[in-house]
């Protein structure tokens, strides 16, 4: 076959692929029936405020999964077989507050690996233009880049968990005090929880909203807070949930428990701040030792050096 025929076939294949991608993206961007109908349904149970509707296929990841679904799913299954740890990943997804399954995270890991592979392949092509004999090295670099991309998504998930837990600790004392004030004013635990959830926003407020939803579906208050204590990865929040559960079961004054929990969190925050300042003190000595001190020594000894130079015969 002539080069013109090969070019025509490749152009036709590329054009067909572009048309398939465009058709799929157009279908994905079409509004779902739930998005059009649910705003007009007024008798649905709400937790505090109307939640925003979530379109499952609006992100680039789900669009790519819709176009290249079978290949991505098989690659995600292969990553799951190699890495394993689905229970740990599922727990970290819950702690990060991400509405994703383990398989969806594996698909994202494959996509991150493909991006790393593409960058390494582009670098390899540019290198082969200058050094034609470096094909094997470029293939090895591409493989390493794919693995690094897969592991980078897992590391990013861990950083998301830590960031969310820091935000929870930052808002925890305020929510605990609000609950204590509502209970001390004469409201029950469920009514106080509903009031705090409706008047606050944040990561811990979202967790309390889920607890409130479970209570409204008929689950006991103590059981709902025990489940929250077992699901969270923060010891302070776990003690807070367990304290509420024990107070509801045994009739302990709930306001005193909440005030004590808030005081414990503030004290822990002060201790962490002092420890951070102690660690940063060592880093603060670096510019003093390597910048300020040499300049001071130079200013102290330079006049003497100049004087010795001038007085030397």
N, C-alpha and C positions, 0 to 999 in steps of 0.2 A: 504493500500500500504506500502511496505517495505521502509526503509530509502534508500536502493540502488536505487529503482525506483524514489523516490523523488529527489535524487541527480542527476540521469540521466536526469530527466525532467528540473531541474534547470540549469544544464550544457548546455542542448540543447537550452533553452531560452536565456541564456547568450551568447552562441555562435552565435545564430541567430541575437541578437542585435548587437554584434560586427561586424558581416558581413554587416548588414544594415548600420551601421555608416561608415564602411570603403568604401562601395559602394557610399554612399552619398558624403563623403569627396573627393573621386576620381572624381566624377562628378563636384563638386564645383571647384576643382583645374584645370579643363580643361579650356584652354584659350577660351574666348568668340570670336565670329565672329567680333565684333566691334574692339576688341584689335588687331586682326590680319589685319584688312582692313584699319582702319582709318589712320595709319601712312603713307599709300601710296596714300591717297587722298589729293592732294595739293591745291584744290580750295576752301577749307573750310575757312570761315572768322575767323581770329585770332585776339585776343586782345593783342597786344604788343608782346607776345611770345607764343610759342606752349604750351598749357597746358598739364599736365600729365593726361594720361587716368586713369580713376577711375574704378576699378573692384568692382562692388557692392557686390559680394559674397566672397571676399577674407579675410574678418575679421572673428575671432572666433565667434563673435556675430551672423553674418549672417549665418555661418556654423551651429551653434546650432539652429538658427531659421529655417534653411532648414530641419534639422533632426527632431526637435521637434516642427515643425511649428504650427500645430493646437492647441496643448496644450498651447504653449507660447502665441499665439494670443488670446485665450480665457482668459488666465490669465492677459494679458495686457489690454484687454477690461474691466475686472473686476477692475483692478487698476485705469483705467481711470474713471470708474463710481464712485469709492470711492473717489479719490482725486479731479478729475475735473481740472479746470483751463487750458484747452487746449490752449486758446488764449495766456495766460501768458507764457506757455511752448514754444509755437511756436515763440513768440517774443524773448525769451531768446535764443532759438536755432539760430535765425537769428543774434542776437547780438554776440553770441559765434562763428559765422562763421562755424557752423556744417551743413553739407549737410545731414540732417536727418529729418524724419517726427516725429510727436508727437507719433505715434504708435510705431515707432522703438525705441524711447526713453523709452516708457512704457515697451517694451520687455526687454531692458537693465535693467530697474528697477526690473523687475521680476527676471532676472538672478542674479542681485546683492542680491536680497532677498533670492534666492535659495542658493547662496553661504553662506550667513549668517546663513540660516537654517541648512545647512550641517555642518558648524563648530559647531553650538550649539548642533546639534544632536550627533556629535562625542564626544563633551564634556559630553553630557548626558549619552551616552553609557558607557564612562569611569567612570562616577560617579555612575551609577547603578551597576557596578561591585563591588564597595566598599559599597554602600548604596542602597540595592535593593528597598527600599520603596520610592524612590524619583522620580517616573515616572511622576507624575502630575507636579511637579516643572520643570522637564526637558521639558515637552511639552509646558509649559508656556514660558520658556526661548527660546525654538525654535520659537514660535510664535513672541515673542518680537524681536528676531534676524532677522526674515524675514521682519518685519516692519522697523527695523533700516536699513537693507540693501536697501529697497525700497526708504526710505527717504534720505539715504546717496548718492544715485545716483543723486537725485534732488539737494542736496547741492553741489555736485561736479559740476553739470552744472552751478550753480551760481558762483562757483569759477572760472570755465572756462571763463565765461562772464567777470568777473573782471580782470582776467589775460589778456584777449585779449584787453580790454579797456585800460589797462595800457600800452600795447605795442603800441596801436594806439596813445595815448597821447605822447609817447616817440618819435615817428617818425613824428608826425603832423607838428612841426615847420619846419623841413627840407623839407617836401613835399610842404608846403605852400610857402616857399622861392623859391623852384625850379619852381613852377607855376608862381610866381611873376616875376622871371627872364625871363622865357620863354615869358610871355605876354609883359613884358617891351621891349623884343628884337623884337617885332613886330608880333608875332604869335597870331592866334586867340585862343579862349578858348578851342576848340576841339583839335586843333593841339598841344597846350601846354599840355593839359591833356594826349594826346597820347604819347608825348615825355617823360613826367614824369613817366607814367605807364611803358613804355618800359625800362626805366633806373632805376627803383626802385623795391624793393621787400619788402613785409610786409603786415600786415593786412589792413592798410588804403589804400595801393596801390591796394590790391584786391578789396576793395569797390569802389575805383575810376575806376578800370577796368570794374566793372559791370555797373557803370554809363556811361562809354564810350561806352560799348556795347549797352546800351539802346539808347544812342544818335545816334549811327550808324544804329540802326533799324528804325529811323525816329521820335523818341520822341524829343520834344524840350529840349534845354539845361536847361532852367529854371525848367521845369517839372521834369526832371531827378534828378536835385540837390534837388528840393523840396521833392521828394520821399526819397532820401538819408537822408535828415534832419529829416523826420518823422520816418524813420526806425532805426536810430542810437539812442543809449541811453546816449550819451555824449552831454552835452549842448554846449561845445566848438566846437565839430564837427558839431552839428546842426546849430550853428551860422555861421560857415564857409560855409556850403552848402547854407544856406539862403542868406548869403552875396554875394556869387557868382551868385545865381539866380537873386537877385535884381539888381546886377551890370550888368548882361546880359540883363535884361528886360529894365532898365532905362538908360543904357549907361554910368553908373558910371565908372571911371577909375579902372579897375580890379586890376592892379598892386598895387595900394595904399591900396585897400581892403585886398589883400592877405598879404601884409607886416604888416598891422595892426592886422590881425588875428594871424599871427605868433608871433608878439610881445605880444599879449594878452596871448597866450598859454605859452610862456616862462615866463611871469610874474606870471601866475598861478602856473607854476612848481616851481618857486622860493618861492612863498608863501607856497606851500605845503611842500617844503623841510624845510623851517624855522619852520613850525608847527610840522613836524615830529621830528626835532631836539629838539624842546621845550618839546615834549612828552617823548623823549628818555632821556632827562636830568634827569627826575625823576627816571627812571630805573637805570641810571648810579650812583645815590646816594646809591643804595642798597648795592653794594660791599664795598663802602666807609664806610657806617654806620655799617654794620654787620661784616666786615672783617678787614679793615684797622684801623678803630677807636678802636676796642677792643684791637688789638695788640699794638697800640700806648699807650693806657692807661696802658696795662700790662707792657710795657717797662718802663713807667714813674714811676709806683708805686712799681714794683717788688724790685728794690734795697732798697727802704725804708722798705718794709716788711722784707727783709732779714736782714737789719741792726737792726730793732727792735727785731727780733728773736735772733740775736747774742748778743745784749746788755741786753736782759732780764735775770735776775739772776735765 
